[in-house]
Amino acid sequence: MPYEIKNKLRGPSYLRVVDGATPNLTLEAFSANVGTENVSSVTLTSVKWSVHPTVGSLSVSRNGVVVLNVAQAGYWQHDEMPIANNGEANVLVTVTNGGTALITFSKQATYNVQTQDL
């Protein structure tokens, strides 16, 4: 499995990318339930990664613009200044030459929920 995404309704999305995967994810991929949650934008809020120490890399692009490019191993968390750069665009994640990345996204969404009469 090159990547896996776990979405929480009204909460964050978690993406795991492994060994040379290049998922190009639409906003709909970040919805926990497409009938209920309509995601309008996503923002990268944290990344943990470990890639091949000499030739591996991890990059994240939005709308053709690389917003994150890292090597070796590390952890980045910035809830105070998250990376969006066109939050409405697809998210392209690339792990080259082996490795794993765990990425957390916050999301903006509207919800189709019926309210009960009181």
N, C-alpha and C positions, 0 to 999 in steps of 0.2 A: 504494500500500500504506500504510494508515494506521498500522499497527504491525507489528513483527516481534519475535519472542522466540527467543533461542538458549539452550538449556539444556545444561549439562555434567553428565554422570553423576558423582555424588559431588562436584560442584562448583557454582559459582554459576550464576545465570541472568541473562541480559542482555536488557533490553527497550529497543527503540527506538520512540518514538512521534512521529508527524509530523502537523502541520497539522490541528488540530481533531479528532483521533481521541479516542475515549473507550472504550478497552478495559476491560471488566470481567472480570478474569482469575480463574478458579478456581485452587485449589492444583494441580489436575491439569495445568494449562497450564505449570507450572514443572517438570514431570517430563521428563527426557531420554528415558525409556522407561517408559511406564505399566505395562508388564508386569514391570519390574524395580525401578523406583524409585517408592516410595509417599511423596509429599511430605505432611508433616503440618503444616508451618508455613513461612512465608517472612518474611524481614526485609529491609527496605530498607537498604543499606549505603553506596551512593553515587549521586549524581545529577549529570549535566552537562546544562545546558539553555541554550537561546537562543530567546526568544520575542519577538514584536513589542514594540518598546521602549516604546510608550505604552499599548497596549490588550491586550497578550498576557499570558497567565499559564499556569502549570503547577500542577496540584494532584494530590495523591495521597490517596485516602481508603481507610480500612479499616473495614468494618462501619458505614458512615455517618458516621464521624468523620474529618475532614480532618487528616492527620498531616503534610502538607507543602504549603505554598502559596507559590510564588515568582514573580517577574516579571523582566523584562529578560534578563540572561544571567549565568551563574555556575556554580560547581562546589561541591559539598558532599560530603565524605567523612567518615564517622565510624564506622570499624570498632570503636572503643572503646565507642560508645554508639549502636548502630543503632536505627532506628525500627521498631517492630513494632506496638504497640497492637492487640492481638488478632491475632496472627500466623496464626491459623487461618482468618481471614475472607478473602473475595475482595479483590482489589486493583483499585481503580478509579482509572485515570489519565486526567486531562483536560488537553489542551492547547487553549487557546482563542485565537482570532484569529491563528493562524499561529505556527509555531515547531517546534522539535525538542527532544526530551529523550532522553538515554541513561541508563538506570537499571540499577543492579546490585543483585541480591537474593542473600542467602545463604539456605540452606534446611536444614530439619531433615527427615530422611527415614529410612525403613527400606528394606531391600533384599531382594528375593526372589532369592537366588543359591544354587544348589546347590554344596555343597562336595565336593571330590573325596576319595575314600578314599586314604589313604597306604599 
